[in-house]
Amino acid sequence: ITSLCKSSILLTSGKITDVGNTKEIVSLYLRNAIKPVVGNISDLPRRAGSGDVFVVSAFVSTPEDHSQKQIYFTSGLYIEATIRAKESFSNVSLFILIKNTNGDYVLSPFQIDEGQTFIINDSEIKRVSCTLPFTGLAAGTYFVDIGIFDRNFHFLDWIEGAVSFDIIDNRNIKGRLGLIYPKGVWEVHNEE
């Protein structure tokens, strides 16, 4: 939709409730359709997994202040999931998939990529977090999938859209292109 239309309308119960730029209308629709979840998410539909280890709750904040829900372009991300086991597992790891309002996956940190796994015992509850000091994500709304693998890379759980968040661009630079803004190392050399 965002690549085909410059402007759009938002319908709620068959009535026009908003008119404007397509990207803004789509973002508004998704924010209203998929509310950020605070608290228990165990009732959300699972995309995959046995459910032997499952996500109970999740939240997104800044790395510096876990009560801060306003996330600026420059602040980085802290994502925490509380998980629970129905039976004991060793070599468990989490993954996080972050997608934009178009459904494009833009970041995908996997705990196993850092060489990390953990043991969770029967009926045990653990909090697992991932800190991304700088994401480079453009301003907009994002949705977080959270999943759990066992040591054989079988899904134990995978929740699509477990939580959402907005990145606010606090740099006063508007109209930048791209899904992410990576930090680059810039050098200027004199021509000899």
C-alpha positions as CSV (number, residue, x, y, z in Angstrom):
1,I,0.0,0.0,0.0
2,T,2.7,2.4,1.0
3,S,4.5,2.0,-2.4
4,L,1.3,2.4,-4.4
5,C,-0.6,5.2,-2.7
6,K,0.4,8.7,-1.6
7,S,-2.6,9.3,0.6
8,S,-5.1,7.0,2.3
9,I,-8.1,6.9,4.6
10,L,-8.6,5.0,7.8
11,L,-11.9,3.3,8.3
12,T,-13.3,2.3,11.7
13,S,-16.5,0.4,11.7
14,G,-17.2,1.5,8.2
15,K,-16.7,5.2,8.9
16,I,-13.7,7.4,7.9
17,T,-11.8,8.3,11.0
18,D,-8.6,9.7,9.5
19,V,-7.2,10.9,6.1
20,G,-3.6,11.6,5.3
21,N,-0.2,10.4,4.2
22,T,-0.3,6.7,3.5
23,K,2.7,5.8,5.7
24,E,1.2,7.7,8.6
25,I,-2.3,6.1,8.1
26,V,-0.8,2.6,7.9
27,S,1.3,3.3,11.0
28,L,-1.8,4.6,12.8
29,Y,-3.8,1.5,11.7
30,L,-1.2,-0.9,12.9
31,R,-0.8,0.9,16.3
32,N,-4.6,0.6,16.8
33,A,-4.8,-3.0,15.4
34,I,-1.9,-4.4,17.3
35,K,-1.8,-2.8,20.7
36,P,1.5,-3.0,22.7
37,V,1.1,-5.8,25.2
38,V,2.0,-5.1,28.8
39,G,1.8,-8.0,31.1
40,N,0.8,-11.6,30.3
41,I,1.0,-12.6,26.6
42,S,0.7,-16.3,27.1
43,D,-2.7,-16.2,25.4
44,L,-1.4,-14.9,22.1
45,P,-1.4,-17.3,19.2
46,R,1.9,-19.0,18.6
47,R,3.5,-19.2,15.1
48,A,5.5,-22.3,16.0
49,G,6.7,-24.4,18.9
50,S,6.0,-27.2,21.2
51,G,5.2,-24.9,24.1
52,D,7.4,-26.8,26.5
53,V,9.2,-23.5,27.1
54,F,7.1,-20.4,26.4
55,V,7.1,-16.6,26.6
56,V,5.0,-15.2,29.4
57,S,5.6,-11.5,29.0
58,A,7.8,-9.0,27.2
59,F,8.5,-5.3,27.1
60,V,10.7,-2.8,25.2
61,S,12.4,0.2,26.7
62,T,15.7,2.1,26.5
63,P,18.9,0.5,27.8
64,E,19.4,3.3,30.3
65,D,16.0,3.4,31.9
66,H,13.7,0.3,31.8
67,S,10.7,2.4,32.8
68,Q,11.2,4.7,29.7
69,K,8.8,3.8,27.0
70,Q,9.6,6.8,24.7
71,I,12.4,5.5,22.5
72,Y,14.4,8.0,20.5
73,F,16.5,7.3,17.5
74,T,19.7,7.7,19.5
75,S,18.6,5.8,22.6
76,G,19.0,2.1,21.6
77,L,16.7,-0.7,22.7
78,Y,16.3,-3.0,25.7
79,I,14.0,-6.0,25.0
80,E,13.2,-8.3,27.9
81,A,11.1,-11.6,27.8
82,T,10.0,-13.6,30.8
83,I,9.8,-17.3,29.9
84,R,8.6,-20.3,31.7
85,A,9.3,-24.0,31.3
86,K,6.9,-27.0,31.5
87,E,9.9,-29.3,31.6
88,S,13.7,-29.0,31.9
89,F,15.8,-28.0,28.8
90,S,19.5,-27.3,28.3
91,N,21.1,-25.2,25.6
92,V,18.0,-23.0,25.2
93,S,18.3,-19.7,23.3
94,L,16.1,-16.8,22.3
95,F,15.7,-14.9,19.1
96,I,14.1,-11.5,18.4
97,L,12.8,-10.4,15.0
98,I,11.9,-6.7,14.6
99,K,9.8,-5.8,11.7
100,N,8.4,-2.5,10.4
101,T,4.8,-1.6,9.5
102,N,5.4,-3.1,6.0
103,G,6.2,-6.4,7.5
104,D,9.9,-6.2,6.5
105,Y,12.2,-7.8,9.1
106,V,14.8,-5.1,9.8
107,L,16.7,-6.5,12.8
108,S,17.1,-10.0,14.0
109,P,19.4,-10.6,17.0
110,F,19.8,-14.3,17.9
111,Q,21.3,-15.2,21.3
112,I,23.0,-18.2,19.8
113,D,25.0,-15.9,17.4
114,E,26.7,-14.6,20.5
115,G,27.5,-18.2,21.6
116,Q,25.0,-18.0,24.5
117,T,22.6,-20.6,25.6
118,F,21.1,-21.4,29.0
119,I,19.5,-24.1,31.1
120,I,15.9,-23.8,32.3
121,N,14.4,-26.3,34.7
122,D,10.9,-27.6,35.1
123,S,8.4,-24.9,36.3
124,E,11.3,-22.3,36.4
125,I,10.8,-18.7,35.3
126,K,13.6,-16.7,33.8
127,R,14.0,-13.2,32.4
128,V,16.1,-12.9,29.3
129,S,17.1,-9.6,27.9
130,C,18.8,-8.2,24.8
131,T,20.4,-4.8,24.7
132,L,21.0,-3.1,21.3
133,P,23.0,0.0,22.2
134,F,22.3,1.5,18.7
135,T,19.9,0.1,16.2
136,G,19.9,2.8,13.5
137,L,16.1,2.3,13.0
138,A,14.3,5.0,11.2
139,A,11.4,6.8,13.0
140,G,8.3,4.7,13.0
141,T,6.4,1.8,14.5
142,Y,8.0,-1.6,14.9
143,F,6.7,-5.0,16.0
144,V,8.7,-7.6,17.9
145,D,8.5,-11.4,17.4
146,I,10.1,-13.4,20.2
147,G,11.1,-17.1,19.8
148,I,12.9,-19.8,21.7
149,F,15.0,-22.6,20.3
150,D,16.2,-25.8,21.9
151,R,19.7,-27.2,21.3
152,N,18.7,-28.8,18.1
153,F,17.1,-25.6,16.7
154,H,13.6,-26.9,17.2
155,F,11.1,-24.2,18.0
156,L,9.9,-24.2,21.6
157,D,7.9,-21.0,21.1
158,W,7.5,-18.2,18.6
159,I,5.1,-15.3,19.2
160,E,4.5,-13.0,16.3
161,G,3.9,-9.3,17.4
162,A,4.6,-10.0,21.1
163,V,5.1,-6.3,21.7
164,S,5.4,-3.1,19.6
165,F,7.2,0.2,20.0
166,D,7.8,3.5,18.3
167,I,11.1,5.1,17.4
168,I,11.0,8.9,17.6
169,D,13.6,10.8,15.6
170,N,15.0,13.4,17.9
171,R,17.6,14.7,15.6
172,N,15.5,17.2,13.6
173,I,16.6,15.6,10.3
174,K,13.5,14.8,8.3
175,G,13.0,12.9,5.1
176,R,16.0,10.6,5.3
177,L,15.8,7.5,3.1
178,G,16.3,3.9,4.2
179,L,14.9,1.5,6.8
180,I,18.0,1.8,9.1
181,Y,20.6,4.5,9.6
182,P,23.8,2.7,10.4
183,K,26.7,4.5,12.1
184,G,29.5,4.8,9.7
185,V,33.2,5.6,10.1
186,W,33.8,8.7,7.9
187,E,37.2,9.9,6.8
188,V,38.3,12.8,4.6
189,H,41.6,12.4,2.8
190,N,43.5,15.2,1.0
191,E,44.2,14.4,-2.6
192,E,47.9,14.5,-3.3
